[in-house]
């Protein structure tokens, strides 16, 4: 194997788009989801995000990063205005439609319509879920933490409601996302299904983990 | 398909470990990497993290979340002390060893030794890389941002150096991680290889994206 060594200076000398592809790839595979929102005038918005992160389980918190000066600003505005949003997993059947939501539509056009995805309202939750998604989370906005280094923000919310396929939930709380068709992404535009290697037992100092 | 609906109260009523499995799963597939550090006394440390996130490309920034009161504290202490760390992707050949680094070893024991992984020093970078990894990043610590909601912290660093297989780097800056064997994780303990569906073209309002 021939190794390529690239330094900070090498990357900074590249044109913007090439550097974006590289830096978005080098972090590894990512969660990719659709975030659904609605403003007080009942205009819906749907946008794809690949920066979803687990923040903590007690209480159940989930986060994502947003660039306030980008096409993502409609999502941010709606979350600030209403305090509510949904996170919907993407599967093989809808990944092209999900990608299409990243196109630059004007404020008064819903990406649900343009990407042929269906708004779904569950148990009086204000923000729209994506009907075609198999793993859905209703989130209440808790905190926006700015990253001064580059002007992005981390939005953190509390998990209020989840809708998942019954058979994907295991007795120990693990959700088999592969079984339910959730996919992963890499870089800015690459989508992948997964194939399980193993679940491994809790690691202890004196023994190798076993398959569980 | 039968859907299970779980609320915040349902999750909070579960015992800690079950809730941790669930909330760590519901966010989707994740990047899983080994973070290598060394303190000033030259004691090395290696720890697995599944909370790596892309922060931005200009400048190239990468982040991860850490729980300061956990087994992860050695990593945090070394980063604060030396300002430097490495992020190393995990492949199918080393995922069991990588998982083993999460066992609770004392401060003066290196997980490199206990997990049968090899320290590698490249171009005078202070922190140790993992020789068995095929995608490696040398990072300079820039900022620690605390999350008051639950006491975790986001550590952000600048990408100073990368070592990747020559053939995995494409002309447009995209890195084919699947080709080089990088794997993904879900929940706290599940590891998966990937199978590419497609790369999609930049989304524009008036046309569906095409495969690139």
Interface residues (C-beta under 8 A of the other chain):
Chain A: X1 X2 X3 X4 X5 X6 X7 X8 X11 X12 X14 X16 X17 X18 X19 X20 X21 X22 X23 X24 X25 X26 X27 X28 X29 X30 X31 X32 X33 X50 X51 X52 X53 X54 X55 X56 X57 X58 X59 X60 X61 X62 X65 X89 X92 X95 X96 X99 X100 X101 X102 X103 X104 X105 X114 X122 X123 X134 X135 X137 X142 X143 X145 X147 X148 X149 X150 X152 X154 X156 X158 X159 X160 X161 X162 X163 X164 X165 X166 X167 X169 X170 X172 X173 X174 X175 X177 X178 X182 X183 X184 X186 X187 X188 X189 X190 X191 X192 X193 X194 X195 X196 X197 X198 X199 X200 X201 X202 X203 X204 X205 X208 X209 X212
Chain B: X1 X2 X3 X4 X5 X6 X7 X8 X11 X12 X14 X16 X17 X18 X19 X20 X21 X22 X23 X24 X25 X26 X27 X28 X29 X30 X31 X32 X33 X50 X51 X52 X53 X54 X55 X56 X57 X58 X59 X60 X61 X62 X65 X89 X92 X95 X96 X99 X100 X101 X102 X103 X104 X105 X114 X122 X123 X134 X135 X137 X142 X143 X145 X147 X148 X149 X150 X152 X154 X156 X158 X159 X160 X161 X162 X163 X164 X165 X166 X167 X169 X170 X172 X173 X174 X175 X177 X178 X182 X183 X184 X186 X187 X188 X189 X190 X191 X192 X193 X194 X195 X196 X197 X198 X199 X200 X201 X202 X203 X204 X205 X208 X209 X212
